[in-house]
Amino acid sequence: MGAGYKGPNYPRVRGYLLSKLVEDVRKMIDSYREIWKQTGCTIMDGLIVVGLFWDVVLFVGPENVVHIVTDNATNYVAAGRLLEAEFPKLYWSPCAAHCVNLMFQDIGKLQEVSQTMSQASMITKYIYNHCYPLFLMRKFTGGREILRPAPTRFATNFIALQSILAQKDPLRAMVTSKEWTSSAYSKEAKAKKFVDQVLDSKFWSQCTDIVKLTEPLVRVLRIVDSEDRAAMGFLYSAYHKAREEIAKRFQKRKRVADPYLKILDTRWDAQLKKNLHAAGYWLNPAFRFNAEEFKKHKQTISGLLDVIEKYAYDDPVLNYKLTSEKRIFKNAEQDFGRPSAIRERTTVMPSEFLHKFGLSRL
């Protein structure tokens, strides 16, 4: 507002301004109610207990709530299951981004990963805690920075590992350069340990393996943690592609990849293998109309049918309509067979695609 602005006094805040704000919020909620009726909604709130979840569902309207998302804490898992039992049309699932981050946490507990992370952290800490090494590092990397690990954000540690691996050659060149060896820093005990760590071939070999093994999972996290598009129609494919890529990269060294794949499978089976995600995959035109892609996951039809039956719930007429729409979409009938629909199968978000070309319920 600039210097000299005087805020409203107490009577004005508690009177006109408060009333106006309440009215604005009421209008906003009314506009949301219309959207809930058309599309349903997902409730994401990890800070409330089952009683409050219950109140939120009743406030929104049970007929309008499709999905509830929480974190993976035991009490929220229990709350989700109780709500599913009480509201037959409702689905609960844990937050996908949180689940993937927990995969990274489990991977980080593997001994060789923990050791490599610790060494990478010591290298970056030394550089960023000393002015001349930091200056020299920036000179040799062309101004590129190295990301530093964060103790409580597990995925960030693996992204940081990618970052330091990308600067392997500049760092090794730096510690063997005349600028470094002739500096006062190079004579210190901490500096000598730093140099040994940077020139440690075993460290870089392990670093390379870990990055190759976790890079596909980082891409999954970026998909599920994106604010640009809904991840429901993409999670199923993203996970399986990541798993396939990890196995393929280490098909001649299965022993190295097996602990990572076991962690991914355990978390997926226990937390993310949901019918709702399978239905999202089946209804995504980018996958459903890609014959080579879809033949690998034909079983997702079972998840879709479960979702249809649960949503219809004792309403045979609605069940019939949903099944008919499924057939229209599957066979690319009516407007789904138009050239424009075919062109937009991979360029338009699944929900927008379905509504644009005629499926109001699915």
C-alpha beads as a LAMMPS data file, in Angstrom:
LAMMPS data file: protein, C-alpha beads

362 atoms
361 bonds

1 atom types
1 bond types

-500.0 500.0 xlo xhi
-500.0 500.0 ylo yhi
-500.0 500.0 zlo zhi

Masses

1 110.0

Atoms # bond

1 1 1 0.000 0.000 0.000
2 1 1 3.004 2.273 0.474
3 1 1 4.078 4.512 3.340
4 1 1 1.354 6.314 5.245
5 1 1 -1.419 3.766 4.701
6 1 1 -3.778 3.525 7.660
7 1 1 -5.518 0.235 8.251
8 1 1 -9.244 0.039 9.058
9 1 1 -10.252 0.541 12.667
10 1 1 -11.792 -2.164 14.860
11 1 1 -15.498 -1.292 14.279
12 1 1 -14.977 -1.277 10.501
13 1 1 -13.151 -4.628 10.531
14 1 1 -15.785 -6.350 12.721
15 1 1 -18.668 -4.750 10.863
16 1 1 -18.742 -4.040 7.136
17 1 1 -15.458 -5.733 6.138
18 1 1 -16.185 -8.943 8.027
19 1 1 -19.710 -9.150 6.620
20 1 1 -18.405 -8.572 3.106
21 1 1 -15.748 -11.272 3.530
22 1 1 -18.309 -13.771 4.820
23 1 1 -20.500 -13.038 1.795
24 1 1 -17.553 -13.440 -0.587
25 1 1 -16.679 -16.823 0.948
26 1 1 -20.311 -17.927 0.753
27 1 1 -20.435 -17.083 -2.960
28 1 1 -17.169 -18.947 -3.536
29 1 1 -18.491 -22.057 -1.773
30 1 1 -21.738 -21.895 -3.755
31 1 1 -19.736 -21.853 -6.986
32 1 1 -17.804 -24.915 -5.770
33 1 1 -21.036 -26.748 -4.978
34 1 1 -22.039 -26.560 -8.643
35 1 1 -18.664 -28.010 -9.657
36 1 1 -18.987 -30.819 -7.076
37 1 1 -22.308 -31.840 -8.633
38 1 1 -20.799 -31.995 -12.111
39 1 1 -17.453 -33.665 -11.511
40 1 1 -17.293 -34.957 -7.956
41 1 1 -14.292 -33.967 -5.858
42 1 1 -11.287 -35.263 -3.969
43 1 1 -10.791 -34.302 -0.327
44 1 1 -7.115 -33.937 0.661
45 1 1 -6.550 -33.175 4.338
46 1 1 -4.086 -34.973 6.538
47 1 1 -4.747 -32.887 9.619
48 1 1 -8.179 -34.106 10.678
49 1 1 -9.448 -37.200 12.450
50 1 1 -12.254 -39.420 11.286
51 1 1 -14.971 -37.338 12.945
52 1 1 -13.889 -34.254 11.063
53 1 1 -13.543 -36.252 7.839
54 1 1 -17.118 -37.320 8.406
55 1 1 -18.238 -33.712 8.831
56 1 1 -16.433 -32.636 5.652
57 1 1 -18.013 -35.442 3.620
58 1 1 -21.467 -34.517 4.900
59 1 1 -20.802 -30.834 4.184
60 1 1 -19.732 -31.509 0.600
61 1 1 -22.405 -34.164 0.176
62 1 1 -21.595 -37.902 0.115
63 1 1 -22.964 -38.132 -3.431
64 1 1 -20.359 -35.590 -4.541
65 1 1 -17.251 -37.082 -2.902
66 1 1 -15.381 -39.593 -5.055
67 1 1 -12.055 -39.753 -3.291
68 1 1 -10.359 -38.935 0.014
69 1 1 -6.568 -38.613 0.185
70 1 1 -4.495 -38.536 3.381
71 1 1 -0.938 -39.341 4.364
72 1 1 0.080 -42.852 5.450
73 1 1 -0.188 -42.487 9.232
74 1 1 -1.956 -45.438 10.847
75 1 1 -4.824 -43.353 12.221
76 1 1 -5.574 -41.901 8.766
77 1 1 -5.498 -45.343 7.175
78 1 1 -8.020 -46.522 9.753
79 1 1 -10.144 -43.399 9.234
80 1 1 -10.145 -43.939 5.480
81 1 1 -11.349 -47.521 5.815
82 1 1 -14.110 -46.536 8.246
83 1 1 -15.312 -43.872 5.811
84 1 1 -15.273 -46.332 2.911
85 1 1 -17.418 -48.676 4.987
86 1 1 -19.884 -45.911 5.889
87 1 1 -20.101 -44.271 2.454
88 1 1 -20.285 -47.041 -0.169
89 1 1 -19.447 -44.804 -3.156
90 1 1 -16.358 -43.265 -1.598
91 1 1 -12.708 -44.252 -2.161
92 1 1 -9.809 -43.610 0.192
93 1 1 -6.140 -43.790 -0.745
94 1 1 -2.868 -42.522 0.692
95 1 1 -1.130 -39.552 -0.905
96 1 1 0.835 -40.838 -3.913
97 1 1 3.637 -38.294 -3.473
98 1 1 4.009 -39.315 0.163
99 1 1 4.121 -43.002 -0.789
100 1 1 6.830 -42.415 -3.406
101 1 1 8.801 -40.337 -0.910
102 1 1 8.576 -43.257 1.532
103 1 1 10.036 -45.499 -1.182
104 1 1 13.015 -43.139 -1.262
105 1 1 13.206 -43.283 2.525
106 1 1 13.360 -47.096 2.441
107 1 1 16.017 -47.027 -0.298
108 1 1 18.023 -44.541 1.743
109 1 1 18.256 -47.108 4.571
110 1 1 20.186 -49.573 2.374
111 1 1 23.765 -49.662 3.655
112 1 1 25.548 -48.798 0.397
113 1 1 23.085 -45.970 -0.252
114 1 1 23.466 -44.568 3.252
115 1 1 27.262 -44.605 2.949
116 1 1 27.234 -42.941 -0.460
117 1 1 24.785 -40.276 0.698
118 1 1 26.972 -39.553 3.704
119 1 1 30.069 -39.099 1.544
120 1 1 28.223 -36.878 -0.929
121 1 1 26.976 -34.781 1.973
122 1 1 30.495 -34.367 3.382
123 1 1 31.808 -33.236 -0.020
124 1 1 29.102 -30.618 -0.512
125 1 1 29.310 -29.414 3.099
126 1 1 33.040 -28.854 2.820
127 1 1 32.680 -26.891 -0.390
128 1 1 29.824 -24.690 0.799
129 1 1 31.399 -24.053 4.214
130 1 1 34.631 -22.614 2.749
131 1 1 34.870 -19.556 0.556
132 1 1 37.823 -20.453 -1.678
133 1 1 36.723 -24.054 -2.429
134 1 1 33.260 -22.678 -3.255
135 1 1 34.764 -20.036 -5.553
136 1 1 36.942 -22.648 -7.247
137 1 1 34.080 -25.131 -7.607
138 1 1 31.931 -22.526 -9.347
139 1 1 34.812 -21.700 -11.661
140 1 1 35.350 -25.331 -12.686
141 1 1 31.611 -26.090 -13.028
142 1 1 30.934 -22.977 -15.054
143 1 1 28.805 -21.462 -12.319
144 1 1 26.690 -24.563 -11.744
145 1 1 25.719 -25.317 -8.168
146 1 1 25.547 -28.665 -6.366
147 1 1 22.300 -29.351 -4.550
148 1 1 22.690 -30.130 -0.881
149 1 1 20.804 -33.002 0.826
150 1 1 17.936 -32.203 3.185
151 1 1 17.686 -34.465 6.261
152 1 1 13.881 -34.770 6.244
153 1 1 13.144 -34.788 2.511
154 1 1 14.205 -38.180 1.272
155 1 1 13.669 -37.676 -2.463
156 1 1 15.707 -34.465 -2.342
157 1 1 18.736 -36.482 -1.272
158 1 1 18.606 -38.537 -4.454
159 1 1 18.132 -35.443 -6.586
160 1 1 21.175 -33.983 -4.809
161 1 1 23.094 -37.153 -5.689
162 1 1 22.206 -36.617 -9.359
163 1 1 23.487 -33.080 -8.993
164 1 1 26.898 -34.016 -7.600
165 1 1 27.325 -36.847 -10.104
166 1 1 26.780 -34.361 -12.940
167 1 1 29.791 -32.408 -11.627
168 1 1 32.094 -35.404 -11.162
169 1 1 34.671 -34.394 -13.778
170 1 1 34.821 -30.682 -12.817
171 1 1 35.264 -31.613 -9.131
172 1 1 38.066 -34.074 -9.879
173 1 1 39.699 -31.541 -12.162
174 1 1 39.409 -28.915 -9.446
175 1 1 41.181 -30.893 -6.683
176 1 1 44.050 -31.846 -9.016
177 1 1 44.476 -28.349 -10.438
178 1 1 47.452 -26.117 -9.654
179 1 1 45.046 -23.517 -8.265
180 1 1 43.980 -25.978 -5.601
181 1 1 47.291 -27.733 -4.833
182 1 1 49.094 -24.412 -4.451
183 1 1 46.456 -22.926 -2.143
184 1 1 46.721 -22.781 1.630
185 1 1 43.474 -24.786 1.896
186 1 1 45.013 -27.877 0.318
187 1 1 47.434 -28.287 3.238
188 1 1 44.715 -28.646 5.871
189 1 1 43.675 -32.063 7.197
190 1 1 39.995 -31.527 6.335
191 1 1 40.954 -30.524 2.804
192 1 1 43.055 -33.648 2.312
193 1 1 40.118 -35.788 3.427
194 1 1 37.881 -33.841 1.039
195 1 1 40.285 -34.521 -1.847
196 1 1 40.402 -38.231 -1.017
197 1 1 36.609 -38.353 -1.087
198 1 1 36.396 -36.557 -4.433
199 1 1 39.014 -38.894 -5.973
200 1 1 37.391 -42.035 -4.514
201 1 1 36.497 -44.167 -7.558
202 1 1 34.302 -46.517 -5.499
203 1 1 32.187 -43.563 -4.340
204 1 1 31.557 -42.392 -7.905
205 1 1 30.776 -45.948 -9.038
206 1 1 28.189 -46.374 -6.291
207 1 1 26.860 -42.902 -6.972
208 1 1 26.368 -43.815 -10.647
209 1 1 24.496 -47.013 -9.765
210 1 1 22.209 -45.298 -7.254
211 1 1 21.326 -42.506 -9.675
212 1 1 20.579 -45.001 -12.462
213 1 1 18.374 -46.979 -10.085
214 1 1 16.447 -44.033 -8.654
215 1 1 16.228 -41.638 -11.603
216 1 1 13.062 -43.320 -12.988
217 1 1 11.423 -43.043 -9.554
218 1 1 12.299 -39.341 -9.365
219 1 1 10.304 -38.897 -12.586
220 1 1 7.321 -40.642 -10.963
221 1 1 7.532 -38.241 -8.030
222 1 1 7.537 -35.261 -10.366
223 1 1 4.355 -36.566 -12.008
224 1 1 2.438 -37.206 -8.783
225 1 1 3.709 -34.045 -7.095
226 1 1 2.926 -31.756 -10.028
227 1 1 0.459 -28.899 -9.638
228 1 1 0.053 -28.582 -13.412
229 1 1 -2.026 -31.696 -14.002
230 1 1 -3.978 -34.310 -12.073
231 1 1 -1.924 -37.473 -11.622
232 1 1 -4.785 -39.985 -11.291
233 1 1 -4.698 -41.042 -14.953
234 1 1 -0.901 -41.268 -15.076
235 1 1 0.269 -42.881 -11.819
236 1 1 -0.336 -46.512 -12.807
237 1 1 1.646 -46.225 -16.034
238 1 1 4.364 -44.029 -14.509
239 1 1 5.081 -46.531 -11.740
240 1 1 5.226 -49.568 -14.010
241 1 1 7.390 -47.794 -16.577
242 1 1 9.801 -46.757 -13.838
243 1 1 9.980 -50.304 -12.515
244 1 1 10.552 -51.738 -16.001
245 1 1 13.292 -49.203 -16.700
246 1 1 15.106 -49.990 -13.448
247 1 1 15.002 -53.734 -14.199
248 1 1 16.141 -53.157 -17.792
249 1 1 19.075 -50.952 -16.795
250 1 1 20.378 -53.687 -14.487
251 1 1 19.255 -56.823 -16.310
252 1 1 22.863 -58.082 -16.244
253 1 1 23.290 -57.103 -12.587
254 1 1 19.988 -58.209 -11.084
255 1 1 21.534 -58.611 -7.649
256 1 1 22.111 -54.836 -7.487
257 1 1 18.576 -53.904 -8.550
258 1 1 16.627 -56.525 -6.571
259 1 1 16.601 -54.683 -3.183
260 1 1 15.305 -51.534 -4.902
261 1 1 12.599 -53.395 -6.808
262 1 1 11.518 -55.190 -3.645
263 1 1 11.062 -51.829 -1.886
264 1 1 9.025 -50.443 -4.789
265 1 1 6.817 -53.533 -5.004
266 1 1 6.183 -53.649 -1.248
267 1 1 5.046 -50.019 -1.108
268 1 1 3.036 -50.294 -4.327
269 1 1 1.187 -53.448 -3.290
270 1 1 0.437 -52.178 0.213
271 1 1 -0.456 -48.564 -0.550
272 1 1 -0.848 -47.578 -4.201
273 1 1 -2.257 -50.636 -5.961
274 1 1 -5.778 -49.241 -6.005
275 1 1 -8.726 -49.889 -8.320
276 1 1 -9.141 -46.146 -8.715
277 1 1 -5.622 -45.844 -10.160
278 1 1 -6.267 -48.791 -12.494
279 1 1 -9.485 -47.116 -13.667
280 1 1 -7.592 -43.871 -14.231
281 1 1 -5.154 -45.741 -16.460
282 1 1 -7.906 -47.493 -18.439
283 1 1 -9.754 -44.227 -19.048
284 1 1 -6.658 -42.335 -20.166
285 1 1 -6.883 -42.200 -23.987
286 1 1 -3.106 -41.870 -24.258
287 1 1 -2.830 -45.436 -22.896
288 1 1 -6.155 -47.042 -23.818
289 1 1 -5.671 -46.421 -27.542
290 1 1 -1.982 -47.327 -27.562
291 1 1 -2.163 -51.026 -28.391
292 1 1 1.440 -51.842 -27.488
293 1 1 1.177 -50.005 -24.174
294 1 1 -2.279 -51.254 -23.214
295 1 1 -1.675 -54.948 -23.847
296 1 1 0.725 -54.970 -20.883
297 1 1 -1.984 -53.805 -18.496
298 1 1 -5.237 -55.316 -19.747
299 1 1 -6.025 -56.371 -16.196
300 1 1 -6.881 -52.756 -15.358
301 1 1 -10.374 -53.463 -16.704
302 1 1 -11.048 -55.269 -13.418
303 1 1 -10.271 -52.084 -11.493
304 1 1 -12.522 -50.045 -13.760
305 1 1 -15.432 -52.453 -13.340
306 1 1 -14.992 -52.313 -9.572
307 1 1 -15.152 -48.514 -9.665
308 1 1 -18.278 -48.587 -11.866
309 1 1 -20.035 -51.089 -9.601
310 1 1 -19.089 -49.181 -6.472
311 1 1 -20.186 -45.856 -7.923
312 1 1 -23.482 -47.266 -9.214
313 1 1 -24.082 -49.083 -5.882
314 1 1 -27.445 -50.819 -6.124
315 1 1 -28.543 -48.626 -9.042
316 1 1 -28.851 -51.007 -12.021
317 1 1 -29.893 -48.203 -14.374
318 1 1 -26.788 -46.163 -13.592
319 1 1 -24.636 -49.287 -13.816
320 1 1 -26.016 -49.974 -17.292
321 1 1 -25.376 -46.395 -18.422
322 1 1 -21.808 -46.431 -17.147
323 1 1 -21.110 -49.786 -18.783
324 1 1 -22.537 -48.486 -22.061
325 1 1 -20.328 -45.415 -21.901
326 1 1 -17.335 -47.652 -21.217
327 1 1 -18.105 -49.595 -24.396
328 1 1 -18.515 -46.400 -26.450
329 1 1 -15.129 -45.157 -25.260
330 1 1 -13.386 -48.516 -25.707
331 1 1 -14.602 -48.932 -29.291
332 1 1 -14.033 -45.264 -30.190
333 1 1 -17.683 -44.967 -31.202
334 1 1 -19.707 -41.804 -31.808
335 1 1 -17.640 -38.637 -31.266
336 1 1 -14.675 -40.645 -29.947
337 1 1 -14.059 -41.783 -33.507
338 1 1 -13.804 -38.247 -34.878
339 1 1 -10.433 -37.198 -36.357
340 1 1 -10.210 -34.412 -33.778
341 1 1 -10.691 -36.927 -30.932
342 1 1 -8.036 -39.213 -32.385
343 1 1 -5.603 -36.301 -32.658
344 1 1 -6.203 -35.230 -29.066
345 1 1 -5.782 -38.624 -27.409
346 1 1 -2.278 -37.761 -26.236
347 1 1 -2.539 -33.982 -25.958
348 1 1 -5.628 -33.411 -23.795
349 1 1 -6.014 -34.321 -20.124
350 1 1 -8.106 -37.510 -19.691
351 1 1 -10.978 -35.840 -17.800
352 1 1 -11.201 -33.031 -20.344
353 1 1 -11.061 -35.534 -23.203
354 1 1 -13.889 -37.676 -21.796
355 1 1 -16.189 -34.713 -21.192
356 1 1 -15.356 -33.019 -24.468
357 1 1 -16.307 -36.031 -26.529
358 1 1 -19.380 -37.134 -24.660
359 1 1 -18.883 -39.169 -21.479
360 1 1 -20.622 -37.200 -18.747
361 1 1 -20.507 -39.916 -16.082
362 1 1 -17.194 -41.714 -16.575

Bonds

1 1 1 2
2 1 2 3
3 1 3 4
4 1 4 5
5 1 5 6
6 1 6 7
7 1 7 8
8 1 8 9
9 1 9 10
10 1 10 11
11 1 11 12
12 1 12 13
13 1 13 14
14 1 14 15
15 1 15 16
16 1 16 17
17 1 17 18
18 1 18 19
19 1 19 20
20 1 20 21
21 1 21 22
22 1 22 23
23 1 23 24
24 1 24 25
25 1 25 26
26 1 26 27
27 1 27 28
28 1 28 29
29 1 29 30
30 1 30 31
31 1 31 32
32 1 32 33
33 1 33 34
34 1 34 35
35 1 35 36
36 1 36 37
37 1 37 38
38 1 38 39
39 1 39 40
40 1 40 41
41 1 41 42
42 1 42 43
43 1 43 44
44 1 44 45
45 1 45 46
46 1 46 47
47 1 47 48
48 1 48 49
49 1 49 50
50 1 50 51
51 1 51 52
52 1 52 53
53 1 53 54
54 1 54 55
55 1 55 56
56 1 56 57
57 1 57 58
58 1 58 59
59 1 59 60
60 1 60 61
61 1 61 62
62 1 62 63
63 1 63 64
64 1 64 65
65 1 65 66
66 1 66 67
67 1 67 68
68 1 68 69
69 1 69 70
70 1 70 71
71 1 71 72
72 1 72 73
73 1 73 74
74 1 74 75
75 1 75 76
76 1 76 77
77 1 77 78
78 1 78 79
79 1 79 80
80 1 80 81
81 1 81 82
82 1 82 83
83 1 83 84
84 1 84 85
85 1 85 86
86 1 86 87
87 1 87 88
88 1 88 89
89 1 89 90
90 1 90 91
91 1 91 92
92 1 92 93
93 1 93 94
94 1 94 95
95 1 95 96
96 1 96 97
97 1 97 98
98 1 98 99
99 1 99 100
100 1 100 101
101 1 101 102
102 1 102 103
103 1 103 104
104 1 104 105
105 1 105 106
106 1 106 107
107 1 107 108
108 1 108 109
109 1 109 110
110 1 110 111
111 1 111 112
112 1 112 113
113 1 113 114
114 1 114 115
115 1 115 116
116 1 116 117
117 1 117 118
118 1 118 119
119 1 119 120
120 1 120 121
121 1 121 122
122 1 122 123
123 1 123 124
124 1 124 125
125 1 125 126
126 1 126 127
127 1 127 128
128 1 128 129
129 1 129 130
130 1 130 131
131 1 131 132
132 1 132 133
133 1 133 134
134 1 134 135
135 1 135 136
136 1 136 137
137 1 137 138
138 1 138 139
139 1 139 140
140 1 140 141
141 1 141 142
142 1 142 143
143 1 143 144
144 1 144 145
145 1 145 146
146 1 146 147
147 1 147 148
148 1 148 149
149 1 149 150
150 1 150 151
151 1 151 152
152 1 152 153
153 1 153 154
154 1 154 155
155 1 155 156
156 1 156 157
157 1 157 158
158 1 158 159
159 1 159 160
160 1 160 161
161 1 161 162
162 1 162 163
163 1 163 164
164 1 164 165
165 1 165 166
166 1 166 167
167 1 167 168
168 1 168 169
169 1 169 170
170 1 170 171
171 1 171 172
172 1 172 173
173 1 173 174
174 1 174 175
175 1 175 176
176 1 176 177
177 1 177 178
178 1 178 179
179 1 179 180
180 1 180 181
181 1 181 182
182 1 182 183
183 1 183 184
184 1 184 185
185 1 185 186
186 1 186 187
187 1 187 188
188 1 188 189
189 1 189 190
190 1 190 191
191 1 191 192
192 1 192 193
193 1 193 194
194 1 194 195
195 1 195 196
196 1 196 197
197 1 197 198
198 1 198 199
199 1 199 200
200 1 200 201
201 1 201 202
202 1 202 203
203 1 203 204
204 1 204 205
205 1 205 206
206 1 206 207
207 1 207 208
208 1 208 209
209 1 209 210
210 1 210 211
211 1 211 212
212 1 212 213
213 1 213 214
214 1 214 215
215 1 215 216
216 1 216 217
217 1 217 218
218 1 218 219
219 1 219 220
220 1 220 221
221 1 221 222
222 1 222 223
223 1 223 224
224 1 224 225
225 1 225 226
226 1 226 227
227 1 227 228
228 1 228 229
229 1 229 230
230 1 230 231
231 1 231 232
232 1 232 233
233 1 233 234
234 1 234 235
235 1 235 236
236 1 236 237
237 1 237 238
238 1 238 239
239 1 239 240
240 1 240 241
241 1 241 242
242 1 242 243
243 1 243 244
244 1 244 245
245 1 245 246
246 1 246 247
247 1 247 248
248 1 248 249
249 1 249 250
250 1 250 251
251 1 251 252
252 1 252 253
253 1 253 254
254 1 254 255
255 1 255 256
256 1 256 257
257 1 257 258
258 1 258 259
259 1 259 260
260 1 260 261
261 1 261 262
262 1 262 263
263 1 263 264
264 1 264 265
265 1 265 266
266 1 266 267
267 1 267 268
268 1 268 269
269 1 269 270
270 1 270 271
271 1 271 272
272 1 272 273
273 1 273 274
274 1 274 275
275 1 275 276
276 1 276 277
277 1 277 278
278 1 278 279
279 1 279 280
280 1 280 281
281 1 281 282
282 1 282 283
283 1 283 284
284 1 284 285
285 1 285 286
286 1 286 287
287 1 287 288
288 1 288 289
289 1 289 290
290 1 290 291
291 1 291 292
292 1 292 293
293 1 293 294
294 1 294 295
295 1 295 296
296 1 296 297
297 1 297 298
298 1 298 299
299 1 299 300
300 1 300 301
301 1 301 302
302 1 302 303
303 1 303 304
304 1 304 305
305 1 305 306
306 1 306 307
307 1 307 308
308 1 308 309
309 1 309 310
310 1 310 311
311 1 311 312
312 1 312 313
313 1 313 314
314 1 314 315
315 1 315 316
316 1 316 317
317 1 317 318
318 1 318 319
319 1 319 320
320 1 320 321
321 1 321 322
322 1 322 323
323 1 323 324
324 1 324 325
325 1 325 326
326 1 326 327
327 1 327 328
328 1 328 329
329 1 329 330
330 1 330 331
331 1 331 332
332 1 332 333
333 1 333 334
334 1 334 335
335 1 335 336
336 1 336 337
337 1 337 338
338 1 338 339
339 1 339 340
340 1 340 341
341 1 341 342
342 1 342 343
343 1 343 344
344 1 344 345
345 1 345 346
346 1 346 347
347 1 347 348
348 1 348 349
349 1 349 350
350 1 350 351
351 1 351 352
352 1 352 353
353 1 353 354
354 1 354 355
355 1 355 356
356 1 356 357
357 1 357 358
358 1 358 359
359 1 359 360
360 1 360 361
361 1 361 362
